[in-house]
Amino acid sequence: TDRATTFTVEWVGLAVCGVWLLTVSWRLLRSGHRWLGSISMVALVAAAGAGSTIWPGTGPFQIEYLTTIAGLLWFLGLAAILTGQAWRRADRHAA
């Protein structure tokens, strides 16, 4: 809502999320979770490509903006999926 022309903090935060998603995607692919790893890689590449085209004045319903939001939603959804898998494994080992 301000008139900032640079978004350094935001770009650094997105870069950290991107590197983390790349790491998780790679580990998923190597551990046999090909669907989760592949979707994660596609989401990362699409969001990075779309995010690099967003500048001040980009409307909220343009494809670049929506693709970046979809990448963020996948990042959060993947976290929920992996958390659920970890809980189920912990329950199996406790029983």
C-alpha positions in Angstrom: 0.0 0.0 0.0 3.0 2.3 0.1 4.9 3.8 -2.9 8.0 1.7 -2.6 9.8 1.1 -5.9 11.9 -1.8 -4.7 10.7 -4.8 -2.9 14.0 -6.2 -1.6 12.6 -7.8 1.6 9.8 -9.4 -0.4 12.1 -10.7 -3.1 14.5 -12.1 -0.5 11.6 -13.9 1.3 10.4 -15.4 -2.0 13.9 -16.5 -2.9 14.3 -18.3 0.4 10.9 -20.0 -0.1 12.0 -20.9 -3.7 15.3 -22.4 -2.5 13.5 -24.4 0.2 10.9 -25.7 -2.3 13.7 -26.7 -4.6 15.4 -28.6 -1.8 12.2 -30.3 -0.7 11.2 -31.1 -4.4 14.6 -32.7 -5.0 14.4 -34.8 -1.8 10.8 -35.9 -2.7 11.9 -37.0 -6.2 14.8 -38.9 -4.8 12.7 -40.6 -2.1 10.1 -42.0 -4.5 7.4 -39.3 -4.1 7.5 -38.5 -7.8 4.1 -36.8 -8.0 4.7 -34.4 -5.1 8.2 -33.7 -6.3 7.3 -33.1 -9.9 4.3 -30.9 -9.1 6.5 -28.9 -6.8 9.1 -28.4 -9.4 6.5 -27.3 -11.9 5.0 -24.9 -9.4 8.4 -23.5 -8.6 9.4 -22.9 -12.2 6.0 -21.4 -13.0 5.9 -19.1 -10.0 9.5 -18.0 -10.5 8.9 -17.2 -14.2 5.6 -15.4 -13.5 7.0 -13.6 -10.4 9.8 -12.0 -12.4 7.2 -10.2 -14.6 5.3 -8.6 -11.8 6.0 -4.9 -11.3 4.1 -2.1 -9.7 0.9 -1.7 -11.5 0.3 -5.4 -12.2 -3.3 -6.0 -11.5 -4.4 -8.8 -9.1 -6.2 -10.8 -11.7 -3.5 -11.0 -14.4 -2.0 -14.4 -15.1 1.4 -13.5 -13.7 -0.1 -12.6 -10.3 -2.4 -15.6 -10.2 0.4 -18.0 -11.1 2.6 -16.6 -8.3 -0.3 -17.0 -5.8 -0.9 -20.6 -7.1 2.8 -21.3 -6.4 2.5 -20.0 -2.9 -0.7 -22.0 -2.3 1.1 -25.2 -3.5 4.0 -24.4 -1.1 1.6 -24.1 1.8 -0.4 -27.2 0.7 2.7 -29.2 0.4 3.7 -28.3 3.9 0.3 -29.5 5.1 0.6 -32.8 3.1 4.1 -33.5 4.5 3.0 -32.7 8.0 0.0 -35.0 7.7 2.3 -37.8 6.4 4.7 -37.3 9.3 1.9 -37.5 11.9 0.5 -40.7 10.3 4.0 -42.3 10.5 4.4 -41.2 14.1 1.1 -42.7 15.0 2.0 -46.0 13.3 5.3 -46.2 15.1 3.6 -45.4 18.5 1.0 -48.1 18.1 
